[in-house]
């Protein structure tokens, strides 16, 4: 499958005095799952809505392959999208919902039933959507996106409301899509939610791009660290220097950067240094994500109150 | 366009609302036309019947428009406003980003249901009104060519109302507001306006340019004109143009306002 890539180019959206999306530029390549991450209100949904032609950008553009979404003759066949607010008429059955949108993406009623089975809603096909749980609605939204078996898949917060089993299922599905060569863009406000399934990360906050790289590259920025309390801190500091770790005093103890707690413990044991406390202080992905998405100027606000 | 039409048609028939409205419409029209025909045939001793003969029959049958038009209007407006109420507009525009085509498909898709509503509405009106006219009055006139032509046009008028309803819903996309305005206009504002206008010589002609007046003109009879005759009705061709103009103008306004905005 040769899937088109997505190109977000200088995309900006101004709502009154607020810049919801501010000069955003990134690309999403085929054959990978790209996590589109940021805290709630960062501008993720607005960006996706501009990408899909629902909201008009104030500046910039978003391309699906060579052209804008709406310029594709049958865009629903190219991009399958499930947006956060993916909403359904409560009086329609799940199957009828798919059948309503089937003609415009060029699929048969048989296909509607197949997709419904595939997302695990076969048993609820004839049930009105008004009686669906949030998790079932997420699955129905996904079924709508997959109706035409599209090369590009865009999902806004797909794990919201899913049970743990559903979350594992969707991770596997995303992986499979990428392995098939599709272009997959998944938004989330939690890195942890998508960490297991994304290859690339695009992190935004306050409408601006904060970071874009592979997940592997982001991981290299994360460093292990340990916090140590010892009766002879000078011995610990010397040990750290000896091993090439950085040691800084912090309160009554020492923070050792560049080593895991286990490594520090083993080294101290081998050197015969007594420890009273040994705690993990890793700067993990989550902490890094928090750091990257912290509001601009928040440092200044953290002064004395 | 074919795909968009099919999609819109499926949207309509996959919900129950229009169906329920048809049931209420049949009951309501049957009752009202029976009551009106009774007022024509049971005239108190010493007073004159408001209408007699063919005029009484045609005025009774015109109720499908005169009091029935609220139903196709609501059905049509629901077809559009429900997209906004349940936010299905998002998915609709994802598969059909051409918003003009979306609106056109929506307008045309209600025609079959509008015609169906017209057929059952006319049938209910005749079923309610004809028996008393035939038994107690001057006859039901159901063999008369003009009367039958009026009935057929009644069906067309109901379908047109459904289309106008969609167009109106595209301007006022808030479902509750749209229904309230339609109810107020059809049950209160327009009937009063038509009666008042018809009392003022200089303005008498204006009443038949109001949507309900134009629709009565197309049918060729008016229940509201029962007191003063139907001399003020427009010619049929002009009435048809006026009704279509309402649909077109509303749709254009809807396209340039509601459907131009960002969705979501």
Interface residues (C-beta under 8 A of the other chain):
Chain A: X45 X49 X52 X53 X54 X55 X56 X69 X70 X75 X76 X81 X83 X85 X86 X87 X88 X89 X90 X91 X92 X93 X96 X97 X99 X100 X101 X102 X103 X104 X105 X106 X144
Chain B: X2 X3 X4 X6 X7 X10 X11 X14 X15 X16 X17 X82 X86 X87 X88 X90 X91 X92 X93 X94 X95 X96 X97 X98 X262 X263 X264
